[in-house]
Amino acid sequence: MREIYKSKMQGSVDRRRNIPDDILLEIEIPIPAKNIMDEILRQHKEIEKAKRKAKDLNLEMQNTIETLWG
């Protein structure tokens, strides 16, 4: 998508380049197949679950350290 955007941008200064609305609205955005979206969602949920578990374990570890050394 970045390459598509780059090719459609207008302007002489890189940081001020933009894409006119009419051209932007013509860009087709590919949508992944349902099975791919489902897999992405499944992976996202697993990652969030692992992050919550890591956070809980970290808190448990901090509590144990405080109990032992506090």
C-alpha positions in Angstrom: 0.0 0.0 0.0 2.9 2.4 0.8 4.2 2.0 -2.8 0.7 2.8 -4.1 0.4 5.8 -2.0 3.9 7.0 -3.0 3.1 6.7 -6.6 -0.1 8.8 -6.2 1.3 11.6 -4.1 1.7 15.0 -5.4 3.8 18.0 -4.3 7.4 19.0 -4.6 8.5 18.7 -0.9 8.4 15.2 0.5 7.0 16.0 3.9 4.2 18.1 2.4 3.1 15.8 -0.4 -0.4 14.5 -0.3 -2.9 12.6 -2.4 -5.9 14.5 -3.8 -9.3 13.2 -2.5 -10.5 12.1 -5.9 -7.4 10.0 -6.5 -7.4 8.6 -2.9 -11.0 7.5 -3.3 -10.1 5.5 -6.4 -7.5 3.4 -4.7 -8.8 -0.2 -4.1 -8.0 -1.6 -0.7 -7.6 -5.4 -0.8 -9.6 -7.2 1.8 -8.2 -10.6 3.0 -10.3 -13.7 2.7 -12.5 -14.6 5.7 -10.3 -17.5 6.7 -7.2 -15.2 6.8 -9.1 -12.6 8.8 -10.2 -15.3 11.2 -6.6 -16.5 11.6 -5.4 -12.9 12.3 -8.1 -12.5 14.9 -7.2 -15.8 16.5 -3.5 -14.9 16.7 -4.4 -11.4 18.1 -6.5 -13.0 20.8 -3.7 -15.4 21.7 -1.2 -12.6 21.9 -3.5 -10.6 24.2 -4.0 -13.6 26.4 -0.2 -14.1 26.6 0.3 -10.4 27.5 -2.4 -10.6 30.2 -0.7 -13.8 31.6 2.7 -12.1 31.6 1.3 -9.1 33.3 -0.3 -11.2 36.0 2.8 -13.3 36.5 4.9 -10.1 36.8 2.5 -8.7 39.5 2.6 -12.0 41.3 6.4 -12.0 41.2 6.5 -8.4 42.5 4.2 -9.3 45.4 6.3 -12.3 46.3 9.5 -10.2 46.3 7.8 -7.6 48.5 6.6 -10.3 50.9 10.1 -11.8 51.1 12.1 -8.6 51.2 9.6 -5.9 52.1 
